[in-house]
């Protein structure tokens, strides 16, 4: 079994921004020359998330609204010494998750027709690093 690891670095510009990283993950998979296996995509922060979703701005806005209803930005949190946005970002990360695992079949990501891989910024504009590991043959 072969294992290849690489990193994606991005710059977010605002809270709740969806950044499509599908093409960057695809490039890493193609360069790995692994034909069949899995790819693990992991954002290396606790105030962002990795999701597989459609590239649909209405869906993104609906998700933002629901997350803010479930985890209100104006509520008082114990972990608010960096501001409520930071506290809510940590909690939202626990709901959405830090990573995704996707099959690699015949050298390609096994994503559905409308599926894309997104990093979601849950805090504020900043530099982000995402680990991508491909395992297979």
N, C-alpha and C positions, 0 to 999 in steps of 0.2 A: 504494500500500500504506500502511496505517495502522499505527502502533505506539503502544501504550498501556502505560505502566509504572506500577505501584503497589507498595505494600509491605504485608506482613502482619507484625504484631508480636505475639509470644506470650511467655508466662512458663512455663518448664518447672518442674516441682517435684521431679523425681528422675531418676537415671540410668536409661536404657533405657525411658523413658516414650515412648509413641506418642501424638502429638497430631494428631488428625484436622483437617486444614486445608481439606478439600474444599469446604465451604460458603463459606469465605472466598475461595478461588480462583474458585468459581462466581460469587460476587457481583462480583468484579473483571471477569470475562469478560462478564457481563450488562451491567454499567455501561459497558464499552468499546464496546458496540454493534457489535463485529466479529462477522460471521456465519460466516465461513470463514477458517481460518488455523491458527495454532499458539499454544499458551501455553507459556512456559518458566517453571518454578518453580525458584528457586535459593536455597538457604539460604546466608547470607553469613558462614559460620563454618566452621572446620575440625574442630570437635568435635561436630557434629551431622550428620544425614543426611536426605535426602528420598527416600521410597520410595512406590511404588504397591503396595498390598497389601489384603487383606481386613481388615475390622474384626473380627478373631477373636483373643481374648486367648490362646488356646492357641498359635496361630501366632506371636504376638508373643513368648511365653515360649520357644517352640522356637528362634526366631531368636536371642534373648538367650543361650540355652544354647550354641548352636553358635558364636556369635561369641566367647563366653568360652572355649570349647574351642580355637578357632583362634588367639585372641589372649588368652592367659591374663592376668588382672589381677594375679596375684602374681609374674609373671616380671620379671626385671630388664631394664629398657630404658635405652638411652642418653639418650633424651628423657624423663627421669623427674624433672627438677628441679621440676616442678609436681605430682609424684605419678604413680604408675602409672596411675591412672584417666585422667589427661590423655594420657599416652603411648598407652594403648590406644584412647582416643577418636579420636585422630588416625589411627591405623592402621585402625580400623573404618570411619571416614569414607572411606578410600581403597577399601575393599571395597564399601560401600553406595552411595557417591556423594553429591554435593552438590545434585543437581537432577534434574528430570524434564521431558520435553517431551511435551505431550499435544495431539492434534488438536482443533480447534474446528470443529464441523460444525453448521450451522444455529443458530449462537449458543450452542451447548451443548458442554461438555466431552465428548469421545468416550471415556468410561470404560466398562468392562464392568460387568455387573450387580453384582458384588461388589467392584469396585475402588474404593478410596478413596486420597486423597493424604495421606501422613503425614509429619510432621517427627518424627524420632527423636532424643531427647536422648541423647548418648553420653558426656557428662561429668558435670555436676552442675547443679542448679537454677540457672537464669539467664534473663535477658532475651535473646530471639532475634529477629532480623530476617530476613525472607524477601522476596526480590524476585520480582515476578510481571510478566512482559512478554508482551503479546499482540501478534502480528503477523498481519495479514491484511486482509481487505476486508469 
